[in-house]
Structure formats: C-alpha cells, structure tokens
Amino acid sequence: MLGGRVGIWELIVILSVALIIFGPAKLPELGRSIGRGIREFRQASKEIGQSFTADEADGQEKR
C-alpha cells in the first residue's frame, strides 16, 4: 500500500485535478451525487446489520 493517510497537499492536488476536469459549474453537482451515494450506502449497510441482529435474536429465541 502507499501509506494510509491523505495529507493536505494530496487533497489540494486531487481538488485541483477535479476542478480542471469537471469545471467549477459541475463540482457542486458532483459533490451532491457522491454525498447521496455515500448516504444510501450507509443506510443500506445499517439496514443489513439490523436484519442480521434481528435474525440472531430470532434464532436465540427458537432454541
């Protein structure tokens, strides 16, 4: 692996490249899309975890 943490200079380079590629008009839309995707992923993983804990509780009650 190449380290693990992203420093301030790496973030500046990444944001600069994103600004060049997508332009200033598209960056807010891109950020919203990424945020929605992350939110949906977290919600789905939370629901899966809750269903596993509910299944485990049901399995213990049947014993």
Buried (B, 14 or more C-beta within 10 A) or exposed (E): EEEEEEEEEEEEEEEEEBEEEEEEEEBEEEEEEEEEEEEEEEEEEEEEEEEEEEEEEEEEEEE
